[in-house]
Amino acid sequence: MTIHIGQQIQDALKHRGMTVSEFGRRINKSRENVYSIFKRKTIDTGLLYTISQVLEQDFFILYSIAAEPGIENLKSNFKASKSKKTTSS
């Protein structure tokens, strides 16, 4: 499975209801840089760690899931965990 991390980040941002401007401020990036992140298929781990903290979502787990057999079930569980975090926030 190929992970498009930028799309995953954009989806999580929308799911949390955070604006691009607020997200950019929290990760110390301009709006233009944030939109650039959304287009990326790969990302620096330090930046991904910061994004994970800001969005309260472990994006690193996507790469662990991709390496495991039965990926589709785990992928569904990841999406469900995002919904639970947003609902409980």
HTML snippet that shows the backbone in 3Dmol.js (N, CA, C, O; Angstrom):
<script src="https://3Dmol.org/build/3Dmol-min.js"></script>
<div id="view" style="width:600px;height:400px;position:relative"></div>
<script>
const pdb = `
ATOM      1  N   MET A   1       0.842  -1.182   0.000  1.00  0.00           N
ATOM      2  CA  MET A   1       0.000   0.000   0.000  1.00  0.00           C
ATOM      3  C   MET A   1       0.880   1.236   0.000  1.00  0.00           C
ATOM      4  O   MET A   1       1.862   1.306   0.739  1.00  0.00           O
ATOM      5  N   THR A   2       0.533   2.198  -0.820  1.00  0.00           N
ATOM      6  CA  THR A   2       1.243   3.464  -0.846  1.00  0.00           C
ATOM      7  C   THR A   2       0.504   4.458   0.035  1.00  0.00           C
ATOM      8  O   THR A   2      -0.712   4.616  -0.073  1.00  0.00           O
ATOM      9  N   ILE A   3       1.235   5.112   0.889  1.00  0.00           N
ATOM     10  CA  ILE A   3       0.651   6.105   1.792  1.00  0.00           C
ATOM     11  C   ILE A   3       0.919   7.489   1.220  1.00  0.00           C
ATOM     12  O   ILE A   3       2.067   7.845   0.954  1.00  0.00           O
ATOM     13  N   HIS A   4      -0.119   8.252   1.034  1.00  0.00           N
ATOM     14  CA  HIS A   4       0.037   9.654   0.660  1.00  0.00           C
ATOM     15  C   HIS A   4      -0.153  10.448   1.953  1.00  0.00           C
ATOM     16  O   HIS A   4      -1.269  10.824   2.311  1.00  0.00           O
ATOM     17  N   ILE A   5       0.952  10.692   2.637  1.00  0.00           N
ATOM     18  CA  ILE A   5       0.898  11.274   3.975  1.00  0.00           C
ATOM     19  C   ILE A   5       0.266  12.660   3.966  1.00  0.00           C
ATOM     20  O   ILE A   5      -0.446  13.023   4.902  1.00  0.00           O
ATOM     21  N   GLY A   6       0.519  13.425   2.932  1.00  0.00           N
ATOM     22  CA  GLY A   6      -0.075  14.760   2.859  1.00  0.00           C
ATOM     23  C   GLY A   6      -1.586  14.717   2.847  1.00  0.00           C
ATOM     24  O   GLY A   6      -2.243  15.527   3.500  1.00  0.00           O
ATOM     25  N   GLN A   7      -2.140  13.769   2.101  1.00  0.00           N
ATOM     26  CA  GLN A   7      -3.592  13.611   2.056  1.00  0.00           C
ATOM     27  C   GLN A   7      -4.133  13.178   3.410  1.00  0.00           C
ATOM     28  O   GLN A   7      -5.193  13.633   3.839  1.00  0.00           O
ATOM     29  N   GLN A   8      -3.397  12.294   4.080  1.00  0.00           N
ATOM     30  CA  GLN A   8      -3.813  11.847   5.418  1.00  0.00           C
ATOM     31  C   GLN A   8      -3.838  13.022   6.400  1.00  0.00           C
ATOM     32  O   GLN A   8      -4.750  13.139   7.219  1.00  0.00           O
ATOM     33  N   ILE A   9      -2.839  13.876   6.309  1.00  0.00           N
ATOM     34  CA  ILE A   9      -2.766  15.056   7.187  1.00  0.00           C
ATOM     35  C   ILE A   9      -3.920  16.000   6.881  1.00  0.00           C
ATOM     36  O   ILE A   9      -4.574  16.501   7.795  1.00  0.00           O
ATOM     37  N   GLN A  10      -4.171  16.242   5.602  1.00  0.00           N
ATOM     38  CA  GLN A  10      -5.260  17.132   5.208  1.00  0.00           C
ATOM     39  C   GLN A  10      -6.607  16.586   5.689  1.00  0.00           C
ATOM     40  O   GLN A  10      -7.442  17.343   6.183  1.00  0.00           O
ATOM     41  N   ASP A  11      -6.815  15.298   5.548  1.00  0.00           N
ATOM     42  CA  ASP A  11      -8.052  14.677   6.014  1.00  0.00           C
ATOM     43  C   ASP A  11      -8.220  14.837   7.527  1.00  0.00           C
ATOM     44  O   ASP A  11      -9.310  15.147   8.006  1.00  0.00           O
ATOM     45  N   ALA A  12      -7.142  14.626   8.268  1.00  0.00           N
ATOM     46  CA  ALA A  12      -7.199  14.759   9.727  1.00  0.00           C
ATOM     47  C   ALA A  12      -7.478  16.204  10.132  1.00  0.00           C
ATOM     48  O   ALA A  12      -8.227  16.459  11.075  1.00  0.00           O
ATOM     49  N   LEU A  13      -6.878  17.136   9.419  1.00  0.00           N
ATOM     50  CA  LEU A  13      -7.100  18.552   9.703  1.00  0.00           C
ATOM     51  C   LEU A  13      -8.574  18.911   9.499  1.00  0.00           C
ATOM     52  O   LEU A  13      -9.182  19.569  10.342  1.00  0.00           O
ATOM     53  N   LYS A  14      -9.134  18.477   8.387  1.00  0.00           N
ATOM     54  CA  LYS A  14     -10.554  18.734   8.114  1.00  0.00           C
ATOM     55  C   LYS A  14     -11.431  18.081   9.173  1.00  0.00           C
ATOM     56  O   LYS A  14     -12.404  18.671   9.641  1.00  0.00           O
ATOM     57  N   HIS A  15     -11.076  16.860   9.542  1.00  0.00           N
ATOM     58  CA  HIS A  15     -11.857  16.113  10.522  1.00  0.00           C
ATOM     59  C   HIS A  15     -11.870  16.822  11.879  1.00  0.00           C
ATOM     60  O   HIS A  15     -12.875  16.791  12.589  1.00  0.00           O
ATOM     61  N   ARG A  16     -10.770  17.448  12.228  1.00  0.00           N
ATOM     62  CA  ARG A  16     -10.685  18.181  13.502  1.00  0.00           C
ATOM     63  C   ARG A  16     -11.351  19.549  13.425  1.00  0.00           C
ATOM     64  O   ARG A  16     -11.636  20.159  14.456  1.00  0.00           O
ATOM     65  N   GLY A  17     -11.602  20.033  12.211  1.00  0.00           N
ATOM     66  CA  GLY A  17     -12.236  21.332  12.062  1.00  0.00           C
ATOM     67  C   GLY A  17     -11.286  22.501  12.282  1.00  0.00           C
ATOM     68  O   GLY A  17     -11.723  23.621  12.549  1.00  0.00           O
ATOM     69  N   MET A  18      -9.996  22.242  12.171  1.00  0.00           N
ATOM     70  CA  MET A  18      -8.991  23.292  12.354  1.00  0.00           C
ATOM     71  C   MET A  18      -8.734  23.983  11.020  1.00  0.00           C
ATOM     72  O   MET A  18      -8.686  23.334   9.976  1.00  0.00           O
ATOM     73  N   THR A  19      -8.569  25.291  11.060  1.00  0.00           N
ATOM     74  CA  THR A  19      -8.276  26.013   9.823  1.00  0.00           C
ATOM     75  C   THR A  19      -6.822  25.801   9.409  1.00  0.00           C
ATOM     76  O   THR A  19      -5.971  25.451  10.227  1.00  0.00           O
ATOM     77  N   VAL A  20      -6.561  26.018   8.133  1.00  0.00           N
ATOM     78  CA  VAL A  20      -5.197  25.908   7.624  1.00  0.00           C
ATOM     79  C   VAL A  20      -4.307  26.946   8.298  1.00  0.00           C
ATOM     80  O   VAL A  20      -3.150  26.666   8.614  1.00  0.00           O
ATOM     81  N   SER A  21      -4.842  28.138   8.517  1.00  0.00           N
ATOM     82  CA  SER A  21      -4.060  29.194   9.171  1.00  0.00           C
ATOM     83  C   SER A  21      -3.669  28.810  10.593  1.00  0.00           C
ATOM     84  O   SER A  21      -2.520  28.992  10.997  1.00  0.00           O
ATOM     85  N   GLU A  22      -4.622  28.282  11.347  1.00  0.00           N
ATOM     86  CA  GLU A  22      -4.336  27.867  12.732  1.00  0.00           C
ATOM     87  C   GLU A  22      -3.330  26.719  12.748  1.00  0.00           C
ATOM     88  O   GLU A  22      -2.390  26.720  13.543  1.00  0.00           O
ATOM     89  N   PHE A  23      -3.530  25.756  11.879  1.00  0.00           N
ATOM     90  CA  PHE A  23      -2.608  24.626  11.785  1.00  0.00           C
ATOM     91  C   PHE A  23      -1.198  25.116  11.453  1.00  0.00           C
ATOM     92  O   PHE A  23      -0.223  24.697  12.079  1.00  0.00           O
ATOM     93  N   GLY A  24      -1.100  26.004  10.466  1.00  0.00           N
ATOM     94  CA  GLY A  24       0.194  26.557  10.087  1.00  0.00           C
ATOM     95  C   GLY A  24       0.868  27.268  11.242  1.00  0.00           C
ATOM     96  O   GLY A  24       2.073  27.124  11.451  1.00  0.00           O
ATOM     97  N   ARG A  25       0.091  28.037  11.993  1.00  0.00           N
ATOM     98  CA  ARG A  25       0.647  28.738  13.156  1.00  0.00           C
ATOM     99  C   ARG A  25       1.190  27.750  14.183  1.00  0.00           C
ATOM    100  O   ARG A  25       2.261  27.963  14.753  1.00  0.00           O
ATOM    101  N   ARG A  26       0.454  26.679  14.414  1.00  0.00           N
ATOM    102  CA  ARG A  26       0.864  25.704  15.425  1.00  0.00           C
ATOM    103  C   ARG A  26       2.086  24.888  15.017  1.00  0.00           C
ATOM    104  O   ARG A  26       2.841  24.433  15.876  1.00  0.00           O
ATOM    105  N   ILE A  27       2.288  24.701  13.715  1.00  0.00           N
ATOM    106  CA  ILE A  27       3.476  23.947  13.271  1.00  0.00           C
ATOM    107  C   ILE A  27       4.573  24.885  12.758  1.00  0.00           C
ATOM    108  O   ILE A  27       5.596  24.443  12.235  1.00  0.00           O
ATOM    109  N   ASN A  28       4.336  26.182  12.919  1.00  0.00           N
ATOM    110  CA  ASN A  28       5.316  27.201  12.547  1.00  0.00           C
ATOM    111  C   ASN A  28       5.615  27.195  11.044  1.00  0.00           C
ATOM    112  O   ASN A  28       6.771  27.279  10.630  1.00  0.00           O
ATOM    113  N   LYS A  29       4.557  27.095  10.241  1.00  0.00           N
ATOM    114  CA  LYS A  29       4.668  27.097   8.781  1.00  0.00           C
ATOM    115  C   LYS A  29       3.642  28.069   8.206  1.00  0.00           C
ATOM    116  O   LYS A  29       2.584  28.288   8.798  1.00  0.00           O
ATOM    117  N   SER A  30       3.959  28.647   7.053  1.00  0.00           N
ATOM    118  CA  SER A  30       3.015  29.536   6.375  1.00  0.00           C
ATOM    119  C   SER A  30       1.877  28.713   5.763  1.00  0.00           C
ATOM    120  O   SER A  30       1.976  27.494   5.624  1.00  0.00           O
ATOM    121  N   ARG A  31       0.802  29.406   5.402  1.00  0.00           N
ATOM    122  CA  ARG A  31      -0.317  28.730   4.717  1.00  0.00           C
ATOM    123  C   ARG A  31       0.176  28.048   3.449  1.00  0.00           C
ATOM    124  O   ARG A  31      -0.237  26.931   3.136  1.00  0.00           O
ATOM    125  N   GLU A  32       1.057  28.719   2.724  1.00  0.00           N
ATOM    126  CA  GLU A  32       1.593  28.152   1.482  1.00  0.00           C
ATOM    127  C   GLU A  32       2.346  26.852   1.759  1.00  0.00           C
ATOM    128  O   GLU A  32       2.221  25.881   1.013  1.00  0.00           O
ATOM    129  N   ASN A  33       3.125  26.845   2.837  1.00  0.00           N
ATOM    130  CA  ASN A  33       3.853  25.619   3.199  1.00  0.00           C
ATOM    131  C   ASN A  33       2.899  24.505   3.618  1.00  0.00           C
ATOM    132  O   ASN A  33       3.144  23.333   3.331  1.00  0.00           O
ATOM    133  N   VAL A  34       1.823  24.866   4.290  1.00  0.00           N
ATOM    134  CA  VAL A  34       0.841  23.855   4.698  1.00  0.00           C
ATOM    135  C   VAL A  34       0.224  23.211   3.458  1.00  0.00           C
ATOM    136  O   VAL A  34       0.093  21.988   3.393  1.00  0.00           O
ATOM    137  N   TYR A  35      -0.152  24.021   2.485  1.00  0.00           N
ATOM    138  CA  TYR A  35      -0.720  23.456   1.257  1.00  0.00           C
ATOM    139  C   TYR A  35       0.305  22.585   0.526  1.00  0.00           C
ATOM    140  O   TYR A  35      -0.057  21.607  -0.128  1.00  0.00           O
ATOM    141  N   SER A  36       1.565  22.943   0.639  1.00  0.00           N
ATOM    142  CA  SER A  36       2.634  22.116   0.065  1.00  0.00           C
ATOM    143  C   SER A  36       2.722  20.767   0.782  1.00  0.00           C
ATOM    144  O   SER A  36       2.942  19.736   0.147  1.00  0.00           O
ATOM    145  N   ILE A  37       2.554  20.777   2.085  1.00  0.00           N
ATOM    146  CA  ILE A  37       2.567  19.539   2.873  1.00  0.00           C
ATOM    147  C   ILE A  37       1.451  18.612   2.398  1.00  0.00           C
ATOM    148  O   ILE A  37       1.662  17.405   2.283  1.00  0.00           O
ATOM    149  N   PHE A  38       0.274  19.157   2.121  1.00  0.00           N
ATOM    150  CA  PHE A  38      -0.861  18.352   1.686  1.00  0.00           C
ATOM    151  C   PHE A  38      -0.566  17.603   0.381  1.00  0.00           C
ATOM    152  O   PHE A  38      -1.168  16.561   0.122  1.00  0.00           O
ATOM    153  N   LYS A  39       0.336  18.113  -0.426  1.00  0.00           N
ATOM    154  CA  LYS A  39       0.673  17.491  -1.706  1.00  0.00           C
ATOM    155  C   LYS A  39       1.766  16.437  -1.594  1.00  0.00           C
ATOM    156  O   LYS A  39       2.019  15.708  -2.553  1.00  0.00           O
ATOM    157  N   ARG A  40       2.416  16.345  -0.442  1.00  0.00           N
ATOM    158  CA  ARG A  40       3.571  15.453  -0.290  1.00  0.00           C
ATOM    159  C   ARG A  40       3.177  13.997  -0.100  1.00  0.00           C
ATOM    160  O   ARG A  40       2.204  13.668   0.580  1.00  0.00           O
ATOM    161  N   LYS A  41       3.972  13.140  -0.728  1.00  0.00           N
ATOM    162  CA  LYS A  41       3.830  11.699  -0.511  1.00  0.00           C
ATOM    163  C   LYS A  41       4.759  11.234   0.595  1.00  0.00           C
ATOM    164  O   LYS A  41       4.547  10.172   1.179  1.00  0.00           O
ATOM    165  N   THR A  42       5.787  12.021   0.888  1.00  0.00           N
ATOM    166  CA  THR A  42       6.723  11.720   1.977  1.00  0.00           C
ATOM    167  C   THR A  42       6.913  12.990   2.795  1.00  0.00           C
ATOM    168  O   THR A  42       6.614  14.096   2.344  1.00  0.00           O
ATOM    169  N   ILE A  43       7.422  12.797   4.024  1.00  0.00           N
ATOM    170  CA  ILE A  43       7.587  13.939   4.916  1.00  0.00           C
ATOM    171  C   ILE A  43       8.706  13.649   5.914  1.00  0.00           C
ATOM    172  O   ILE A  43       8.941  12.498   6.281  1.00  0.00           O
ATOM    173  N   ASP A  44       9.381  14.688   6.341  1.00  0.00           N
ATOM    174  CA  ASP A  44      10.424  14.584   7.351  1.00  0.00           C
ATOM    175  C   ASP A  44       9.806  14.095   8.672  1.00  0.00           C
ATOM    176  O   ASP A  44       8.729  14.546   9.062  1.00  0.00           O
ATOM    177  N   THR A  45      10.485  13.189   9.340  1.00  0.00           N
ATOM    178  CA  THR A  45       9.919  12.616  10.568  1.00  0.00           C
ATOM    179  C   THR A  45       9.753  13.650  11.679  1.00  0.00           C
ATOM    180  O   THR A  45       8.807  13.564  12.462  1.00  0.00           O
ATOM    181  N   GLY A  46      10.653  14.620  11.758  1.00  0.00           N
ATOM    182  CA  GLY A  46      10.516  15.661  12.775  1.00  0.00           C
ATOM    183  C   GLY A  46       9.253  16.478  12.563  1.00  0.00           C
ATOM    184  O   GLY A  46       8.536  16.782  13.516  1.00  0.00           O
ATOM    185  N   LEU A  47       8.981  16.830  11.320  1.00  0.00           N
ATOM    186  CA  LEU A  47       7.767  17.573  11.009  1.00  0.00           C
ATOM    187  C   LEU A  47       6.534  16.702  11.246  1.00  0.00           C
ATOM    188  O   LEU A  47       5.525  17.181  11.763  1.00  0.00           O
ATOM    189  N   LEU A  48       6.614  15.447  10.875  1.00  0.00           N
ATOM    190  CA  LEU A  48       5.476  14.546  11.095  1.00  0.00           C
ATOM    191  C   LEU A  48       5.183  14.393  12.585  1.00  0.00           C
ATOM    192  O   LEU A  48       4.022  14.291  12.982  1.00  0.00           O
ATOM    193  N   TYR A  49       6.218  14.377  13.402  1.00  0.00           N
ATOM    194  CA  TYR A  49       6.031  14.291  14.854  1.00  0.00           C
ATOM    195  C   TYR A  49       5.284  15.529  15.363  1.00  0.00           C
ATOM    196  O   TYR A  49       4.350  15.417  16.157  1.00  0.00           O
ATOM    197  N   THR A  50       5.703  16.702  14.898  1.00  0.00           N
ATOM    198  CA  THR A  50       5.044  17.942  15.302  1.00  0.00           C
ATOM    199  C   THR A  50       3.584  17.943  14.864  1.00  0.00           C
ATOM    200  O   THR A  50       2.697  18.307  15.637  1.00  0.00           O
ATOM    201  N   ILE A  51       3.340  17.537  13.630  1.00  0.00           N
ATOM    202  CA  ILE A  51       1.980  17.476  13.101  1.00  0.00           C
ATOM    203  C   ILE A  51       1.142  16.491  13.907  1.00  0.00           C
ATOM    204  O   ILE A  51      -0.021  16.761  14.206  1.00  0.00           O
ATOM    205  N   SER A  52       1.726  15.357  14.256  1.00  0.00           N
ATOM    206  CA  SER A  52       1.016  14.357  15.066  1.00  0.00           C
ATOM    207  C   SER A  52       0.596  14.942  16.406  1.00  0.00           C
ATOM    208  O   SER A  52      -0.511  14.685  16.879  1.00  0.00           O
ATOM    209  N   GLN A  53       1.473  15.728  17.018  1.00  0.00           N
ATOM    210  CA  GLN A  53       1.145  16.350  18.302  1.00  0.00           C
ATOM    211  C   GLN A  53       0.026  17.377  18.144  1.00  0.00           C
ATOM    212  O   GLN A  53      -0.918  17.398  18.934  1.00  0.00           O
ATOM    213  N   VAL A  54       0.130  18.220  17.132  1.00  0.00           N
ATOM    214  CA  VAL A  54      -0.851  19.280  16.923  1.00  0.00           C
ATOM    215  C   VAL A  54      -2.233  18.701  16.609  1.00  0.00           C
ATOM    216  O   VAL A  54      -3.242  19.181  17.125  1.00  0.00           O
ATOM    217  N   LEU A  55      -2.273  17.686  15.777  1.00  0.00           N
ATOM    218  CA  LEU A  55      -3.554  17.090  15.389  1.00  0.00           C
ATOM    219  C   LEU A  55      -3.985  15.957  16.315  1.00  0.00           C
ATOM    220  O   LEU A  55      -5.047  15.363  16.129  1.00  0.00           O
ATOM    221  N   GLU A  56      -3.151  15.662  17.318  1.00  0.00           N
ATOM    222  CA  GLU A  56      -3.439  14.588  18.277  1.00  0.00           C
ATOM    223  C   GLU A  56      -3.780  13.285  17.562  1.00  0.00           C
ATOM    224  O   GLU A  56      -4.748  12.600  17.891  1.00  0.00           O
ATOM    225  N   GLN A  57      -2.945  12.971  16.570  1.00  0.00           N
ATOM    226  CA  GLN A  57      -3.137  11.767  15.749  1.00  0.00           C
ATOM    227  C   GLN A  57      -1.775  11.155  15.444  1.00  0.00           C
ATOM    228  O   GLN A  57      -0.873  11.858  14.990  1.00  0.00           O
ATOM    229  N   ASP A  58      -1.616   9.872  15.685  1.00  0.00           N
ATOM    230  CA  ASP A  58      -0.346   9.192  15.426  1.00  0.00           C
ATOM    231  C   ASP A  58      -0.266   8.773  13.957  1.00  0.00           C
ATOM    232  O   ASP A  58      -0.761   7.713  13.574  1.00  0.00           O
ATOM    233  N   PHE A  59       0.362   9.620  13.146  1.00  0.00           N
ATOM    234  CA  PHE A  59       0.495   9.317  11.724  1.00  0.00           C
ATOM    235  C   PHE A  59       1.549   8.247  11.463  1.00  0.00           C
ATOM    236  O   PHE A  59       1.541   7.619  10.404  1.00  0.00           O
ATOM    237  N   PHE A  60       2.439   8.035  12.396  1.00  0.00           N
ATOM    238  CA  PHE A  60       3.473   7.015  12.226  1.00  0.00           C
ATOM    239  C   PHE A  60       2.861   5.621  12.154  1.00  0.00           C
ATOM    240  O   PHE A  60       3.420   4.722  11.526  1.00  0.00           O
ATOM    241  N   ILE A  61       1.733   5.447  12.788  1.00  0.00           N
ATOM    242  CA  ILE A  61       1.075   4.143  12.790  1.00  0.00           C
ATOM    243  C   ILE A  61       0.684   3.717  11.374  1.00  0.00           C
ATOM    244  O   ILE A  61       0.599   2.523  11.087  1.00  0.00           O
ATOM    245  N   LEU A  62       0.450   4.672  10.504  1.00  0.00           N
ATOM    246  CA  LEU A  62       0.111   4.327   9.119  1.00  0.00           C
ATOM    247  C   LEU A  62       1.199   3.498   8.460  1.00  0.00           C
ATOM    248  O   LEU A  62       0.917   2.578   7.693  1.00  0.00           O
ATOM    249  N   TYR A  63       2.448   3.833   8.768  1.00  0.00           N
ATOM    250  CA  TYR A  63       3.561   3.101   8.170  1.00  0.00           C
ATOM    251  C   TYR A  63       3.710   1.720   8.791  1.00  0.00           C
ATOM    252  O   TYR A  63       4.115   0.776   8.113  1.00  0.00           O
ATOM    253  N   SER A  64       3.387   1.595  10.070  1.00  0.00           N
ATOM    254  CA  SER A  64       3.398   0.282  10.714  1.00  0.00           C
ATOM    255  C   SER A  64       2.292  -0.589  10.150  1.00  0.00           C
ATOM    256  O   SER A  64       2.491  -1.774   9.882  1.00  0.00           O
ATOM    257  N   ILE A  65       1.137   0.005   9.977  1.00  0.00           N
ATOM    258  CA  ILE A  65      -0.004  -0.723   9.436  1.00  0.00           C
ATOM    259  C   ILE A  65       0.294  -1.208   8.018  1.00  0.00           C
ATOM    260  O   ILE A  65      -0.045  -2.336   7.660  1.00  0.00           O
ATOM    261  N   ALA A  66       0.922  -0.363   7.223  1.00  0.00           N
ATOM    262  CA  ALA A  66       1.219  -0.714   5.835  1.00  0.00           C
ATOM    263  C   ALA A  66       2.131  -1.923   5.733  1.00  0.00           C
ATOM    264  O   ALA A  66       2.094  -2.648   4.739  1.00  0.00           O
ATOM    265  N   ALA A  67       2.945  -2.145   6.748  1.00  0.00           N
ATOM    266  CA  ALA A  67       3.895  -3.259   6.727  1.00  0.00           C
ATOM    267  C   ALA A  67       3.268  -4.574   7.187  1.00  0.00           C
ATOM    268  O   ALA A  67       3.875  -5.634   7.033  1.00  0.00           O
ATOM    269  N   GLU A  68       2.072  -4.516   7.745  1.00  0.00           N
ATOM    270  CA  GLU A  68       1.426  -5.706   8.305  1.00  0.00           C
ATOM    271  C   GLU A  68       0.482  -6.358   7.300  1.00  0.00           C
ATOM    272  O   GLU A  68      -0.124  -5.677   6.473  1.00  0.00           O
ATOM    273  N   PRO A  69       0.362  -7.691   7.379  1.00  0.00           N
ATOM    274  CA  PRO A  69      -0.660  -8.362   6.569  1.00  0.00           C
ATOM    275  C   PRO A  69      -2.048  -8.001   7.091  1.00  0.00           C
ATOM    276  O   PRO A  69      -2.193  -7.597   8.245  1.00  0.00           O
ATOM    277  N   GLY A  70      -3.040  -8.141   6.268  1.00  0.00           N
ATOM    278  CA  GLY A  70      -4.402  -7.802   6.672  1.00  0.00           C
ATOM    279  C   GLY A  70      -4.585  -6.304   6.789  1.00  0.00           C
ATOM    280  O   GLY A  70      -5.327  -5.833   7.650  1.00  0.00           O
ATOM    281  N   ILE A  71      -3.916  -5.550   5.931  1.00  0.00           N
ATOM    282  CA  ILE A  71      -3.865  -4.094   6.004  1.00  0.00           C
ATOM    283  C   ILE A  71      -5.239  -3.449   6.005  1.00  0.00           C
ATOM    284  O   ILE A  71      -5.441  -2.458   6.708  1.00  0.00           O
ATOM    285  N   GLU A  72      -6.176  -3.964   5.256  1.00  0.00           N
ATOM    286  CA  GLU A  72      -7.472  -3.298   5.133  1.00  0.00           C
ATOM    287  C   GLU A  72      -8.208  -3.219   6.466  1.00  0.00           C
ATOM    288  O   GLU A  72      -8.826  -2.198   6.767  1.00  0.00           O
ATOM    289  N   ASN A  73      -8.153  -4.280   7.269  1.00  0.00           N
ATOM    290  CA  ASN A  73      -8.807  -4.246   8.580  1.00  0.00           C
ATOM    291  C   ASN A  73      -8.152  -3.222   9.490  1.00  0.00           C
ATOM    292  O   ASN A  73      -8.839  -2.497  10.210  1.00  0.00           O
ATOM    293  N   LEU A  74      -6.838  -3.161   9.463  1.00  0.00           N
ATOM    294  CA  LEU A  74      -6.128  -2.215  10.310  1.00  0.00           C
ATOM    295  C   LEU A  74      -6.360  -0.780   9.850  1.00  0.00           C
ATOM    296  O   LEU A  74      -6.458   0.133  10.670  1.00  0.00           O
ATOM    297  N   LYS A  75      -6.445  -0.589   8.563  1.00  0.00           N
ATOM    298  CA  LYS A  75      -6.697   0.738   8.010  1.00  0.00           C
ATOM    299  C   LYS A  75      -8.066   1.228   8.492  1.00  0.00           C
ATOM    300  O   LYS A  75      -8.212   2.398   8.847  1.00  0.00           O
ATOM    301  N   SER A  76      -9.049   0.363   8.506  1.00  0.00           N
ATOM    302  CA  SER A  76     -10.372   0.721   8.998  1.00  0.00           C
ATOM    303  C   SER A  76     -10.325   1.089  10.474  1.00  0.00           C
ATOM    304  O   SER A  76     -11.000   2.022  10.910  1.00  0.00           O
ATOM    305  N   ASN A  77      -9.526   0.355  11.240  1.00  0.00           N
ATOM    306  CA  ASN A  77      -9.387   0.652  12.663  1.00  0.00           C
ATOM    307  C   ASN A  77      -8.757   2.019  12.885  1.00  0.00           C
ATOM    308  O   ASN A  77      -9.135   2.726  13.819  1.00  0.00           O
ATOM    309  N   PHE A  78      -7.794   2.406  12.035  1.00  0.00           N
ATOM    310  CA  PHE A  78      -7.150   3.709  12.145  1.00  0.00           C
ATOM    311  C   PHE A  78      -8.191   4.812  11.921  1.00  0.00           C
ATOM    312  O   PHE A  78      -8.233   5.785  12.673  1.00  0.00           O
ATOM    313  N   LYS A  79      -9.021   4.662  10.901  1.00  0.00           N
ATOM    314  CA  LYS A  79     -10.047   5.661  10.627  1.00  0.00           C
ATOM    315  C   LYS A  79     -11.044   5.740  11.780  1.00  0.00           C
ATOM    316  O   LYS A  79     -11.485   6.829  12.146  1.00  0.00           O
ATOM    317  N   ALA A  80     -11.393   4.607  12.345  1.00  0.00           N
ATOM    318  CA  ALA A  80     -12.328   4.590  13.475  1.00  0.00           C
ATOM    319  C   ALA A  80     -11.716   5.285  14.682  1.00  0.00           C
ATOM    320  O   ALA A  80     -12.419   5.987  15.408  1.00  0.00           O
ATOM    321  N   SER A  81     -10.423   5.104  14.910  1.00  0.00           N
ATOM    322  CA  SER A  81      -9.781   5.746  16.069  1.00  0.00           C
ATOM    323  C   SER A  81      -9.752   7.266  15.891  1.00  0.00           C
ATOM    324  O   SER A  81      -9.836   7.999  16.876  1.00  0.00           O
ATOM    325  N   LYS A  82      -9.635   7.748  14.653  1.00  0.00           N
ATOM    326  CA  LYS A  82      -9.671   9.194  14.398  1.00  0.00           C
ATOM    327  C   LYS A  82     -11.062   9.732  14.762  1.00  0.00           C
ATOM    328  O   LYS A  82     -11.181  10.807  15.351  1.00  0.00           O
ATOM    329  N   SER A  83     -12.089   8.992  14.414  1.00  0.00           N
ATOM    330  CA  SER A  83     -13.462   9.433  14.703  1.00  0.00           C
ATOM    331  C   SER A  83     -13.701   9.498  16.200  1.00  0.00           C
ATOM    332  O   SER A  83     -14.330  10.436  16.689  1.00  0.00           O
ATOM    333  N   LYS A  84     -13.208   8.517  16.927  1.00  0.00           N
ATOM    334  CA  LYS A  84     -13.397   8.487  18.375  1.00  0.00           C
ATOM    335  C   LYS A  84     -12.712   9.659  19.034  1.00  0.00           C
ATOM    336  O   LYS A  84     -13.287  10.275  19.931  1.00  0.00           O
ATOM    337  N   LYS A  85     -11.484   9.995  18.615  1.00  0.00           N
ATOM    338  CA  LYS A  85     -10.757  11.114  19.210  1.00  0.00           C
ATOM    339  C   LYS A  85     -11.485  12.423  18.955  1.00  0.00           C
ATOM    340  O   LYS A  85     -11.563  13.267  19.848  1.00  0.00           O
ATOM    341  N   THR A  86     -12.014  12.607  17.766  1.00  0.00           N
ATOM    342  CA  THR A  86     -12.705  13.856  17.440  1.00  0.00           C
ATOM    343  C   THR A  86     -14.004  13.953  18.222  1.00  0.00           C
ATOM    344  O   THR A  86     -14.354  15.025  18.718  1.00  0.00           O
ATOM    345  N   THR A  87     -14.716  12.851  18.334  1.00  0.00           N
ATOM    346  CA  THR A  87     -15.974  12.834  19.049  1.00  0.00           C
ATOM    347  C   THR A  87     -15.768  13.125  20.521  1.00  0.00           C
ATOM    348  O   THR A  87     -16.586  13.809  21.136  1.00  0.00           O
ATOM    349  N   SER A  88     -14.693  12.619  21.096  1.00  0.00           N
ATOM    350  CA  SER A  88     -14.464  12.794  22.528  1.00  0.00           C
ATOM    351  C   SER A  88     -13.803  14.117  22.863  1.00  0.00           C
ATOM    352  O   SER A  88     -13.692  14.466  24.038  1.00  0.00           O
ATOM    353  N   SER A  89     -13.358  14.868  21.852  1.00  0.00           N
ATOM    354  CA  SER A  89     -12.688  16.153  22.108  1.00  0.00           C
ATOM    355  C   SER A  89     -13.668  17.234  22.462  1.00  0.00           C
ATOM    356  O   SER A  89     -13.269  18.373  22.706  1.00  0.00           O
TER     357      SER A  89
END
`;
const viewer = $3Dmol.createViewer("view");
viewer.addModel(pdb, "pdb");
viewer.setStyle({}, {cartoon: {color: "spectrum"}});
viewer.zoomTo();
viewer.render();
</script>
